[in-house]
Amino acid sequence: MGSRIMHAIIAYKVAEALNIQDQATFIIGGIAADAAIMAKDASHFYSGELQRFTRTINYEAFYKKYKNEVSKNYINGYYVHLIADDLWLQGFFIPWLKNRLEAKPELLNAYHNDFKILNAQLVEHYHLNEQLSALLKEPFEICYLQEVSHEEVTAFIPSILSDLQYDTEILKIPLTVFTMEQIVGYIETSIEKSILLLKQSSKNNLSIQKGY
């Protein structure tokens, strides 16, 4: 799945495009699914089986379950996270990455190393270090979800802030599994699809227009 920095960037850009006033809550919602310590499958609303190539993320089931929660920004941000992870699952993991990791287990270290490099490169690419650092320190609203607790989300935030602290030398290290163009394309497609799906809901349109 996409890294927490990728999700923070996607959520920030969606909130910006839709003129969301409480960006902090929207972004926290946008990273919350990854905060679950044990129940990752539940927090990501997986359905289907990897071995049968039917694995998906049922983001519509999540939205149907929680669309009436008071904290619309948190729910919408979480919804965006699931949309982006489904794109990663269908576009990267199932078509080729799963096969390569199974055939070459040593590739896993390179995969994680690319994520560290990409975190820095993407923050620089979108010029978002100061904005994300500031927003992640602002007050935000978390509503109760069965899949991930308030405590897990709160404890997760320092990890994201840590991702934003990097030595600029990392920007010079080449990627070995992904390319920057691939990941930028993934991020921008996630933004476009999230905006489209959010706008399709009349309730979301109302909350967006009012800046809730």
C-alpha positions as CSV (number, residue, x, y, z in Angstrom):
1,M,0.0,0.0,0.0
2,G,1.0,3.6,-0.3
3,S,3.1,5.1,2.5
4,R,1.7,7.3,5.2
5,I,3.4,10.3,3.6
6,M,1.7,9.5,0.3
7,H,-1.6,9.3,2.0
8,A,-1.0,12.6,3.8
9,I,-0.2,14.3,0.5
10,I,-3.2,12.8,-1.2
11,A,-5.5,13.9,1.6
12,Y,-4.0,17.4,1.7
13,K,-4.5,17.9,-2.1
14,V,-8.0,16.6,-2.0
15,A,-8.9,18.9,0.9
16,E,-7.3,21.8,-0.9
17,A,-9.2,21.1,-4.1
18,L,-12.5,20.8,-2.3
19,N,-11.9,23.8,-0.1
20,I,-12.2,21.8,3.1
21,Q,-11.7,24.2,6.0
22,D,-10.7,21.7,8.7
23,Q,-7.8,20.3,6.8
24,A,-6.1,18.8,9.9
25,T,-9.1,16.5,10.6
26,F,-9.3,15.5,7.0
27,I,-5.6,14.6,6.8
28,I,-5.8,12.6,10.1
29,G,-8.7,10.7,8.6
30,G,-6.6,10.2,5.5
31,I,-3.9,8.3,7.5
32,A,-6.0,6.7,10.2
33,A,-6.4,3.3,8.5
34,D,-2.7,2.6,8.8
35,A,-2.7,3.4,12.5
36,A,-4.4,0.1,13.4
37,I,-1.9,-2.0,15.2
38,M,-3.4,-5.5,14.8
39,A,-6.5,-5.3,12.7
40,K,-5.0,-4.1,9.4
41,D,-7.4,-6.2,7.3
42,A,-10.4,-4.8,9.1
43,S,-9.2,-1.2,9.1
44,H,-8.7,-1.4,5.3
45,F,-12.1,-3.1,4.5
46,Y,-10.5,-5.8,2.5
47,S,-12.6,-8.3,0.6
48,G,-11.7,-11.2,-1.7
49,E,-8.5,-13.3,-1.8
50,L,-5.0,-12.4,-3.1
51,Q,-4.4,-16.0,-4.3
52,R,-7.5,-15.9,-6.4
53,F,-6.7,-12.3,-7.7
54,T,-10.0,-11.1,-6.2
55,R,-8.6,-8.9,-3.5
56,T,-10.1,-5.4,-3.3
57,I,-10.7,-2.7,-0.7
58,N,-14.4,-2.2,-0.2
59,Y,-14.3,1.6,0.4
60,E,-18.0,1.9,-0.4
61,A,-18.8,-0.5,2.5
62,F,-16.8,1.8,4.8
63,Y,-18.6,4.8,3.5
64,K,-22.0,3.2,3.8
65,K,-21.2,2.2,7.4
66,Y,-20.0,5.6,8.6
67,K,-21.5,8.2,6.3
68,N,-23.8,9.5,9.1
69,E,-21.0,10.2,11.6
70,V,-20.8,13.7,12.8
71,S,-17.1,14.2,11.8
72,K,-17.6,14.3,8.1
73,N,-14.0,15.4,7.5
74,Y,-12.5,12.5,9.3
75,I,-14.8,10.0,7.5
76,N,-14.1,11.6,4.1
77,G,-10.4,11.6,4.7
78,Y,-10.5,7.9,5.7
79,Y,-12.6,7.2,2.6
80,V,-9.9,8.8,0.5
81,H,-7.3,6.6,2.1
82,L,-9.2,3.5,1.1
83,I,-9.7,4.7,-2.4
84,A,-6.0,5.3,-2.8
85,D,-5.0,2.0,-1.3
86,D,-7.4,0.2,-3.7
87,L,-5.7,1.9,-6.6
88,W,-2.3,0.7,-5.2
89,L,-3.6,-2.8,-4.8
90,Q,-5.0,-3.0,-8.3
91,G,-2.3,-1.0,-10.0
92,F,0.9,-2.0,-8.3
93,F,0.6,-4.9,-5.9
94,I,-1.6,-7.5,-7.7
95,P,-0.3,-7.0,-11.2
96,W,3.4,-7.2,-10.6
97,L,4.7,-6.4,-7.1
98,K,3.2,-9.4,-5.3
99,N,4.8,-11.7,-7.9
100,R,8.2,-10.1,-7.7
101,L,8.3,-10.1,-3.8
102,E,7.4,-13.8,-3.8
103,A,10.0,-14.7,-6.5
104,K,12.7,-12.5,-4.9
105,P,12.1,-12.0,-1.2
106,E,15.2,-9.9,-1.0
107,L,13.4,-7.2,-2.9
108,L,11.4,-6.4,0.2
109,N,14.2,-4.4,1.7
110,A,14.6,-2.4,-1.6
111,Y,10.9,-1.8,-1.6
112,H,10.9,-0.3,2.0
113,N,14.1,1.7,1.2
114,D,12.4,3.2,-1.9
115,F,9.5,4.3,0.4
116,K,11.9,6.1,2.6
117,I,13.5,7.9,-0.3
118,L,10.1,8.6,-1.9
119,N,8.8,10.1,1.3
120,A,11.4,12.8,1.1
121,Q,11.3,13.2,-2.7
122,L,7.5,13.6,-2.7
123,V,7.4,16.1,0.1
124,E,10.0,18.1,-1.8
125,H,8.2,17.7,-5.1
126,Y,4.9,19.0,-3.7
127,H,6.6,21.6,-1.4
128,L,4.5,20.4,1.6
129,N,6.9,19.9,4.5
130,E,5.9,23.0,6.4
131,Q,2.2,22.7,5.7
132,L,2.0,19.0,6.7
133,S,4.1,19.5,9.8
134,A,1.9,22.4,10.9
135,L,-1.4,20.7,10.2
136,L,-0.4,17.5,11.9
137,K,0.1,19.5,15.1
138,E,-3.3,21.3,15.0
139,P,-6.3,20.2,17.0
140,F,-8.4,17.7,15.1
141,E,-11.6,15.7,15.6
142,I,-11.6,11.9,15.7
143,C,-14.9,10.0,15.7
144,Y,-15.3,6.4,17.0
145,L,-14.6,3.6,14.5
146,Q,-14.7,-0.1,15.3
147,E,-11.7,-0.7,13.1
148,V,-9.2,1.7,14.6
149,S,-9.2,3.4,17.9
150,H,-8.7,7.1,18.9
151,E,-5.6,6.0,20.9
152,E,-4.1,4.2,17.9
153,V,-4.5,7.2,15.6
154,T,-3.1,9.7,18.2
155,A,-0.1,7.4,18.8
156,F,0.5,7.2,15.0
157,I,0.9,10.9,14.4
158,P,4.5,11.2,15.7
159,S,5.6,8.6,13.2
160,I,4.4,10.8,10.3
161,L,6.0,13.9,11.8
162,S,9.2,11.8,12.0
163,D,8.9,11.0,8.2
164,L,9.0,14.8,7.6
165,Q,12.4,15.0,9.2
166,Y,15.0,13.8,6.7
167,D,18.5,14.6,5.6
168,T,18.5,16.3,2.2
169,E,21.2,13.8,1.1
170,I,18.4,11.2,0.7
171,L,17.1,13.2,-2.2
172,K,20.1,12.2,-4.2
173,I,19.7,8.4,-3.7
174,P,18.2,6.6,-6.8
175,L,15.1,4.5,-6.5
176,T,15.5,0.8,-7.4
177,V,11.9,-0.6,-7.4
178,F,9.7,2.3,-8.4
179,T,10.1,5.4,-10.4
180,M,9.2,8.9,-9.4
181,E,6.9,9.2,-12.4
182,Q,5.0,6.1,-11.4
183,I,4.4,7.3,-7.9
184,V,3.4,10.9,-8.9
185,G,1.0,9.3,-11.3
186,Y,-0.5,7.1,-8.6
187,I,-0.9,10.1,-6.2
188,E,-2.5,12.3,-8.8
189,T,-4.8,9.5,-10.0
190,S,-5.8,8.9,-6.3
191,I,-6.6,12.6,-5.9
192,E,-8.7,12.7,-9.1
193,K,-10.7,9.6,-8.2
194,S,-11.2,10.7,-4.6
195,I,-12.6,14.1,-5.7
196,L,-14.9,12.4,-8.2
197,L,-16.3,9.9,-5.7
198,L,-16.7,12.5,-3.0
199,K,-18.6,14.8,-5.4
200,Q,-21.0,11.9,-6.3
201,S,-22.4,11.9,-2.8
202,S,-25.0,14.6,-2.2
203,K,-24.3,14.6,1.5
204,N,-20.6,15.1,0.9
205,N,-21.4,17.9,-1.6
206,L,-23.3,19.6,1.2
207,S,-20.5,19.2,3.7
208,I,-17.9,20.3,1.2
209,Q,-19.8,23.5,0.2
210,K,-20.2,24.4,3.9
211,G,-16.6,23.7,4.6
212,Y,-17.4,21.2,7.5
